[in-house]
Amino acid sequence: MKLAVIAHDGKKADMVFFLNKHYDFLHQANVDIIATGTTGKHAQNAGLKVQRVLSGPDGGDAQIAAQVAEGKIQAVFFFRDPLDKHPHEPDINMLMRICDVHQVPLATNPATAEMMLKELVREQ
């Protein structure tokens, strides 16, 4: 399974904490993680193994969306900061739309991501 992880600047620490908290499960379940550039850099700096694409504003959101559309990504965790403005909002909306079109689960906060992981554990 391939999981995409993206986080707005104000949520990157939350994403790294979440991934570290669930590292054992993700590793045991053979989950490959792909991340947008800066989120991936934060994860790598924390010792996590992730594949990186461009940063979100530079096209990383579009790269992730393309892989979702191609069936290469089975879930997306995008920890959004709803209290801040984001210049690449059209790309974010496009990624969310692509997830909906292709029925790929999308968690936009840690609570939803926890629920998705619990279902994955149940399916294992």
N, CA, C and O of each residue as an XYZ file, in Angstrom:
496
protein
N       0.850     -1.177      0.000
C       0.000      0.000      0.000
C       0.888      1.229      0.000
O       1.939      1.255      0.641
N       0.452      2.248     -0.728
C       1.191      3.510     -0.778
C       0.320      4.607     -0.176
O      -0.823      4.812     -0.585
N       0.887      5.306      0.803
C       0.218      6.376      1.528
C       0.916      7.688      1.213
O       2.137      7.788      1.337
N       0.149      8.697      0.806
C       0.700     10.032      0.588
C       0.472     10.869      1.837
O      -0.613     10.849      2.419
N       1.502     11.608      2.248
C       1.381     12.494      3.402
C       1.793     13.904      3.000
O       2.825     14.130      2.368
N       0.942     14.837      3.396
C       1.133     16.251      3.093
C       0.698     17.012      4.333
O      -0.251     16.611      5.008
N       1.380     18.101      4.637
C       0.958     18.914      5.781
C       1.301     20.374      5.515
O       2.394     20.702      5.054
N       0.354     21.227      5.814
C       0.645     22.664      5.766
C       1.709     22.984      6.804
O       1.919     22.209      7.736
N       2.376     24.111      6.650
C       3.486     24.466      7.534
C       3.119     24.360      9.010
O       3.903     23.844      9.807
N       1.947     24.839      9.377
C       1.532     24.808     10.775
C       1.159     23.427     11.280
O       0.873     23.260     12.466
N       1.158     22.434     10.398
C       0.766     21.064     10.770
C       1.863     20.030     10.527
O       1.643     18.838     10.745
N       3.036     20.468     10.080
C       4.116     19.519      9.782
C       4.566     18.764     11.030
O       4.809     17.559     10.974
N       4.676     19.458     12.139
C       5.068     18.782     13.386
C       4.030     17.740     13.773
O       4.379     16.655     14.238
N       2.748     18.066     13.581
C       1.683     17.101     13.872
C       1.818     15.859     12.988
O       1.609     14.737     13.448
N       2.165     16.067     11.722
C       2.315     14.937     10.800
C       3.483     14.048     11.222
O       3.357     12.824     11.257
N       4.610     14.663     11.540
C       5.777     13.881     11.954
C       5.463     13.119     13.240
O       5.821     11.948     13.370
N       4.800     13.773     14.183
C       4.408     13.096     15.427
C       3.506     11.908     15.119
O       3.703     10.819     15.658
N       2.513     12.116     14.252
C       1.578     11.052     13.881
C       2.316      9.869     13.250
O       2.078      8.719     13.617
N       3.198     10.151     12.312
C       3.932      9.074     11.637
C       4.831      8.319     12.613
O       4.913      7.092     12.563
N       5.497      9.043     13.491
C       6.338      8.380     14.496
C       5.503      7.519     15.434
O       5.896      6.406     15.783
N       4.356      8.038     15.839
C       3.463      7.305     16.742
C       3.021      5.978     16.134
O       2.856      4.987     16.846
N       2.831      5.964     14.816
C       2.314      4.773     14.126
C       3.377      4.076     13.282
O       3.055      3.272     12.407
N       4.634      4.385     13.547
C       5.722      3.843     12.733
C       5.695      2.313     12.692
O       5.798      1.720     11.618
N       5.556      1.676     13.852
C       5.599      0.209     13.889
C       4.519     -0.401     13.008
O       4.789     -1.320     12.235
N       3.295      0.109     13.123
C       2.210     -0.433     12.293
C       2.487     -0.193     10.817
O       2.352     -1.111     10.008
N       2.872      1.027     10.453
C       3.112      1.349      9.053
C       4.224      0.460      8.482
O       4.134     -0.004      7.345
N       5.251      0.232      9.266
C       6.359     -0.609      8.825
C       5.905     -2.071      8.682
O       6.193     -2.713      7.671
N       5.200     -2.594      9.686
C       4.747     -3.984      9.650
C       3.747     -4.231      8.531
O       3.695     -5.327      7.974
N       2.955     -3.221      8.202
C       1.954     -3.359      7.143
C       2.541     -3.087      5.756
O       1.816     -3.074      4.761
N       3.854     -2.872      5.696
C       4.525     -2.585      4.422
C       3.921     -1.396      3.686
O       3.714     -1.439      2.473
N       3.643     -0.339      4.435
C       3.100      0.879      3.848
C       4.267      1.729      3.349
O       5.150      2.104      4.121
N       4.260      2.024      2.067
C       5.243      2.943      1.488
C       4.685      4.350      1.616
O       3.510      4.586      1.336
N       5.523      5.279      2.036
C       5.072      6.656      2.252
C       5.705      7.561      1.211
O       6.917      7.540      0.995
N       4.862      8.354      0.573
C       5.300      9.391     -0.354
C       4.844     10.715      0.229
O       3.743     10.805      0.774
N       5.664     11.730      0.124
C       5.344     13.017      0.742
C       5.717     14.163     -0.187
O       6.609     14.043     -1.027
N       5.017     15.268     -0.014
C       5.450     16.479     -0.692
C       6.785     16.892     -0.074
O       7.123     16.474      1.034
N       7.531     17.709     -0.794
C       8.917     18.005     -0.468
C       9.232     18.409      0.954
O      10.038     17.758      1.618
N       8.613     19.467      1.432
C       8.957     19.964      2.757
C       8.438     19.040      3.851
O       9.129     18.807      4.842
N       7.246     18.520      3.686
C       6.721     17.555      4.656
C       7.639     16.333      4.702
O       7.956     15.828      5.779
N       8.059     15.865      3.538
C       8.960     14.727      3.470
C      10.303     15.004      4.116
O      10.882     14.132      4.763
N      10.796     16.218      3.940
C      12.079     16.586      4.560
C      11.971     16.545      6.076
O      12.877     16.052      6.748
N      10.877     17.055      6.618
C      10.660     17.002      8.068
C      10.591     15.545      8.538
O      11.162     15.197      9.571
N       9.899     14.706      7.785
C       9.782     13.292      8.156
C      11.144     12.609      8.094
O      11.494     11.841      8.990
N      11.914     12.885      7.041
C      13.246     12.290      6.925
C      14.162     12.761      8.050
O      14.943     11.973      8.584
N      14.073     14.031      8.410
C      14.886     14.557      9.506
C      14.547     13.876     10.834
O      15.371     13.835     11.748
N      13.327     13.342     10.928
C      12.910     12.611     12.133
C      13.273     11.127     12.030
O      12.936     10.343     12.917
N      13.955     10.743     10.955
C      14.400      9.364     10.814
C      13.454      8.456     10.058
O      13.671      7.244     10.019
N      12.414      9.004      9.457
C      11.445      8.192      8.723
C      11.872      8.036      7.262
O      12.499      8.920      6.678
N      11.516      6.894      6.695
C      11.820      6.635      5.292
C      10.617      7.054      4.457
O       9.538      6.472      4.569
N      10.813      8.072      3.617
C       9.744      8.533      2.733
C      10.329      8.879      1.369
O      11.484      9.288      1.250
N       9.513      8.706      0.361
C       9.849      9.171     -0.987
C       9.319     10.594     -1.088
O       8.196     10.869     -0.665
N      10.108     11.489     -1.639
C       9.685     12.888     -1.744
C       9.431     13.291     -3.185
O      10.138     12.876     -4.103
N       8.392     14.118     -3.361
C       8.139     14.792     -4.632
C       8.377     16.283     -4.381
O       8.924     16.646     -3.340
N       7.987     17.129     -5.289
C       8.156     18.571     -5.109
C       7.357     19.068     -3.910
O       6.445     18.387     -3.442
N       7.697     20.242     -3.420
C       6.874     20.839     -2.362
C       5.508     21.182     -2.951
O       5.364     21.329     -4.165
N       4.517     21.306     -2.087
C       3.144     21.568     -2.543
C       3.019     22.752     -3.486
O       2.477     22.602     -4.581
N       3.507     23.935     -3.091
C       3.372     25.105     -3.965
C       4.133     24.984     -5.284
O       3.817     25.681     -6.248
N       5.130     24.105     -5.331
C       5.913     23.926     -6.552
C       5.378     22.812     -7.445
O       5.986     22.499     -8.469
N       4.244     22.207     -7.073
C       3.632     21.177     -7.900
C       3.522     19.815     -7.241
O       3.029     18.868     -7.854
N       3.971     19.705     -6.008
C       3.909     18.418     -5.312
C       2.499     17.901     -5.123
O       2.258     16.699     -5.234
N       1.555     18.800     -4.836
C       0.159     18.376     -4.694
C      -0.344     17.770     -6.000
O      -1.072     16.778     -5.993
N       0.052     18.378     -7.126
C      -0.361     17.868     -8.441
C       0.303     16.516     -8.728
O      -0.318     15.631     -9.318
N       1.564     16.359     -8.312
C       2.244     15.075     -8.515
C       1.545     13.965     -7.723
O       1.365     12.854     -8.223
N       1.161     14.275     -6.500
C       0.433     13.294     -5.682
C      -0.909     12.982     -6.335
O      -1.294     11.817     -6.436
N      -1.623     14.019     -6.778
C      -2.926     13.819     -7.420
C      -2.802     12.929     -8.651
O      -3.653     12.073     -8.889
N      -1.745     13.129     -9.433
C      -1.551     12.299    -10.625
C      -1.393     10.830    -10.239
O      -1.939      9.951    -10.905
N      -0.652     10.564     -9.173
C      -0.482      9.173     -8.742
C      -1.771      8.595     -8.178
O      -2.031      7.401     -8.324
N      -2.580      9.431     -7.537
C      -3.901      8.971     -7.075
C      -4.730      8.565     -8.297
O      -5.338      7.494     -8.313
N      -4.750      9.424     -9.315
C      -5.539      9.154    -10.523
C      -5.056      7.895    -11.242
O      -5.849      7.197    -11.874
N      -3.761      7.603    -11.147
C      -3.193      6.421    -11.799
C      -3.353      5.156    -10.961
O      -2.942      4.076    -11.386
N      -3.947      5.281     -9.775
C      -4.149      4.120     -8.917
C      -2.907      3.690     -8.162
O      -2.851      2.570     -7.656
N      -1.915      4.552     -8.077
C      -0.656      4.212     -7.409
C      -0.661      4.554     -5.917
O       0.179      4.061     -5.164
N      -1.593      5.387     -5.493
C      -1.705      5.787     -4.089
C      -3.074      5.365     -3.584
O      -4.091      5.665     -4.211
N      -3.104      4.659     -2.438
C      -4.356      4.116     -1.917
C      -4.973      4.952     -0.795
O      -6.132      4.732     -0.443
N      -4.231      5.905     -0.223
C      -4.763      6.761      0.841
C      -3.918      8.023      0.914
O      -2.733      8.018      0.581
N      -4.559      9.113      1.361
C      -3.877     10.396      1.492
C      -4.172     10.964      2.873
O      -5.327     11.051      3.290
N      -3.115     11.348      3.573
C      -3.237     12.095      4.823
C      -2.722     13.500      4.526
O      -1.528     13.704      4.310
N      -3.634     14.457      4.518
C      -3.279     15.852      4.233
C      -3.716     16.677      5.438
O      -4.871     17.092      5.528
N      -2.786     16.914      6.365
C      -3.108     17.682      7.563
C      -3.118     19.163      7.178
O      -2.075     19.795      7.011
N      -4.337     19.688      7.044
C      -4.551     21.060      6.590
C      -4.615     22.016      7.770
O      -5.055     21.655      8.862
N      -4.173     23.230      7.533
C      -4.280     24.290      8.530
C      -5.426     25.205      8.087
O      -5.237     26.068      7.230
N      -6.616     25.015      8.672
C      -7.777     25.775      8.212
C      -7.756     27.243      8.641
O      -8.601     28.027      8.206
N      -6.812     27.614      9.476
C      -6.771     28.985      9.994
C      -5.754     29.856      9.276
O      -5.517     30.989      9.694
N      -5.153     29.360      8.214
C      -4.141     30.114      7.489
C      -4.494     30.133      6.009
O      -5.195     29.247      5.522
N      -4.008     31.148      5.292
C      -4.211     31.232      3.850
C      -3.099     30.460      3.150
O      -1.966     30.404      3.626
N      -3.444     29.869      2.015
C      -2.481     29.072      1.271
C      -2.537     29.481     -0.195
O      -3.584     29.363     -0.832
N      -1.415     29.963     -0.736
C      -1.428     30.469     -2.115
C      -1.709     29.394     -3.156
O      -2.121     29.714     -4.270
N      -1.497     28.143     -2.821
C      -1.731     27.060     -3.790
C      -3.053     26.336     -3.505
O      -3.173     25.136     -3.752
N      -4.026     27.062     -2.992
C      -5.343     26.487     -2.675
C      -5.988     25.769     -3.866
O      -6.612     24.726     -3.670
N      -5.859     26.290     -5.096
C      -6.431     25.540     -6.230
C      -5.841     24.134     -6.373
O      -6.557     23.195     -6.721
N      -4.543     23.986     -6.108
C      -3.920     22.661     -6.179
C      -4.459     21.746     -5.091
O      -4.678     20.557     -5.321
N      -4.672     22.303     -3.910
C      -5.208     21.539     -2.781
C      -6.607     21.040     -3.115
O      -6.931     19.872     -2.901
N      -7.434     21.947     -3.647
C      -8.803     21.562     -4.019
C      -8.798     20.508     -5.115
O      -9.630     19.600     -5.113
N      -7.858     20.627     -6.054
C      -7.759     19.641     -7.130
C      -7.403     18.269     -6.565
O      -7.989     17.265     -6.971
N      -6.460     18.215     -5.643
C      -6.078     16.939     -5.024
C      -7.269     16.324     -4.299
O      -7.518     15.124     -4.414
N      -7.994     17.134     -3.562
C      -9.156     16.622     -2.834
C     -10.219     16.118     -3.810
O     -10.852     15.092     -3.558
N     -10.419     16.821     -4.912
C     -11.383     16.396     -5.923
C     -10.962     15.078     -6.555
O     -11.797     14.197     -6.762
N      -9.687     14.934     -6.862
C      -9.183     13.691     -7.458
C      -9.382     12.521     -6.496
O      -9.741     11.422     -6.919
N      -9.150     12.754     -5.200
C      -9.397     11.694     -4.214
C     -10.868     11.289     -4.233
O     -11.191     10.103     -4.165
N     -11.757     12.275     -4.326
C     -13.189     11.976     -4.381
C     -13.561     11.233     -5.660
O     -14.316     10.261     -5.620
N     -13.037     11.684     -6.785
C     -13.352     11.054     -8.074
C     -12.925      9.583     -8.070
O     -13.651      8.720     -8.563
N     -11.762      9.307     -7.520
C     -11.210      7.948     -7.547
C     -11.466      7.167     -6.260
O     -10.929      6.076     -6.066
N     -12.290      7.738     -5.387
C     -12.692      7.103     -4.129
C     -11.482      6.637     -3.316
O     -11.432      5.508     -2.829
N     -10.517      7.538     -3.187
C      -9.328      7.284     -2.373
C      -9.537      7.981     -1.038
O      -9.799      9.184     -1.007
N      -9.426      7.250      0.061
C      -9.635      7.853      1.384
C      -8.679      9.017      1.620
O      -7.492      8.948      1.302
N      -9.234     10.096      2.190
C      -8.475     11.320      2.446
C      -8.751     11.782      3.874
O      -9.894     12.066      4.233
N      -7.701     11.855      4.678
C      -7.822     12.370      6.049
C      -7.193     13.756      6.077
O      -6.052     13.935      5.654
N      -7.937     14.729      6.574
C      -7.411     16.094      6.615
C      -7.012     16.528      8.020
O      -6.650     17.685      8.238
N      -7.077     15.605      8.969
C      -6.660     15.918     10.338
C      -6.282     14.607     11.037
O      -6.650     13.524     10.580
N      -5.543     14.715     12.149
C      -5.087     13.496     12.830
C      -6.216     12.585     13.313
O      -6.058     11.364     13.312
N      -7.342     13.151     13.723
C      -8.442     12.310     14.219
C      -8.966     11.389     13.119
O      -9.220     10.208     13.359
N      -9.126     11.924     11.932
C      -9.605     11.111     10.811
C      -8.538     10.105     10.381
O      -8.859      8.965     10.042
N      -7.292     10.515     10.392
C      -6.210      9.607     10.040
C      -6.145      8.433     11.024
O      -5.899      7.296     10.621
N      -6.366      8.709     12.311
C      -6.399      7.629     13.318
C      -7.494      6.613     12.977
O      -7.272      5.404     13.046
N      -8.663      7.110     12.613
C      -9.771      6.212     12.277
C      -9.438      5.370     11.044
O      -9.760      4.182     10.990
N      -8.798      5.987     10.064
C      -8.422      5.235      8.867
C      -7.415      4.138      9.210
O      -7.524      3.017      8.711
N      -6.445      4.454     10.051
C      -5.460      3.437     10.436
C      -6.102      2.307     11.225
O      -5.732      1.146     11.052
N      -7.056      2.631     12.087
C      -7.748      1.582     12.842
C      -8.453      0.614     11.887
O      -8.475     -0.592     12.133
N      -9.016      1.127     10.821
C      -9.672      0.253      9.840
C      -8.637     -0.603      9.116
O      -8.882     -1.779      8.846
N      -7.493     -0.021      8.804
C      -6.440     -0.796      8.171
C      -5.958     -1.923      9.077
O      -5.709     -3.035      8.613
N      -5.828     -1.634     10.368
C      -5.414     -2.653     11.328
C      -6.454     -3.774     11.367
O      -6.108     -4.956     11.389
N      -7.720     -3.391     11.374
C      -8.799     -4.375     11.412
C      -8.792     -5.274     10.183
O      -9.117     -6.458     10.269
N      -8.418     -4.702      9.035
C      -8.389     -5.474      7.787
C      -7.182     -6.394      7.708
O      -7.203     -7.369      6.957
N      -6.140     -6.107      8.461
C      -4.893     -6.898      8.396
C      -5.102     -8.302      8.912
O      -4.164     -9.099      8.929
